[in-house]
């Protein structure tokens, strides 16, 4: 199998995964979403990708994808960029995620 076929196959699989969410639950564009801010303390064995996956699952108020979410964590914690994403146990990472808010009355 040529390397080009592998690359094309991976790209197609990635696009299928990306667009699979488009047919899922309808989003309200975050109109009723509430932003939650937390500080996560890194534990041994943690990775930035793993932390991103954990908090992405908590993000129920808006649609976000893993790469977008990981980039958002890096934007909130500029020291991660300086360290090229290397994290150590005890590091404190600011994270945010959106949760569905209460449906209020018409205003």
NORBEL-V684776 format. One record per residue. N is the residue number from 1. RES is the residue in one letter. PHI is phi in whole degrees, -180 to 180 (NA if undefined). BURIAL is 1 if it has 9 or more other ideal C-beta (glycine too) atoms within 8 Angstrom, else 0. Layout:
n:res:phi:burial
N:RES:PHI:BURIAL
N:RES:PHI:BURIAL
//
This chain:
n:res:phi:burial
1:X:NA:0
2:X:-80:0
3:X:-63:0
4:X:-64:0
5:X:-65:0
6:X:-65:1
7:X:-63:0
8:X:-62:0
9:X:-62:0
10:X:-64:0
11:X:-63:0
12:X:-65:0
13:X:-64:0
14:X:-62:0
15:X:-65:0
16:X:-63:0
17:X:-65:0
18:X:-60:0
19:X:-84:0
20:X:-63:0
21:X:-70:0
22:X:-66:0
23:X:-94:0
24:X:-80:0
25:X:-58:0
26:X:-71:0
27:X:-106:0
28:X:-101:0
29:X:59:0
30:X:75:1
31:X:-59:0
32:X:-108:1
33:X:-85:1
34:X:-119:1
35:X:-82:0
36:X:-111:1
37:X:-116:0
38:X:-139:1
39:X:-115:0
40:X:-101:1
41:X:-97:0
42:X:-65:1
43:X:-109:0
44:X:-56:0
45:X:91:0
46:X:-68:1
47:X:-127:0
48:X:-62:1
49:X:-64:0
50:X:-63:0
51:X:-64:1
52:X:-61:1
53:X:-62:1
54:X:-61:0
55:X:-77:1
56:X:-63:1
57:X:-65:0
58:X:-77:1
59:X:-78:1
60:X:-104:0
61:X:-92:1
62:X:-143:1
63:X:-91:0
64:X:-138:1
65:X:-108:0
66:X:-58:1
67:X:-66:0
68:X:-63:0
69:X:-67:1
70:X:-61:1
71:X:-63:0
72:X:-63:1
73:X:-64:1
74:X:-65:1
75:X:-68:0
76:X:-73:1
77:X:-128:1
78:X:-61:0
79:X:-63:0
80:X:-65:1
81:X:-68:0
82:X:-62:0
83:X:-90:0
84:X:59:0
85:X:81:0
86:X:-78:0
87:X:-122:1
88:X:-130:0
89:X:-54:0
90:X:97:0
91:X:-60:0
92:X:-107:0
93:X:-115:1
94:X:-77:1
95:X:-133:1
96:X:-133:1
97:X:-155:1
98:X:-104:1
99:X:-119:1
100:X:-64:0
101:X:-88:1
102:X:-68:0
103:X:-76:0
104:X:-87:0
105:X:-72:0
106:X:-69:0
107:X:-116:0
//
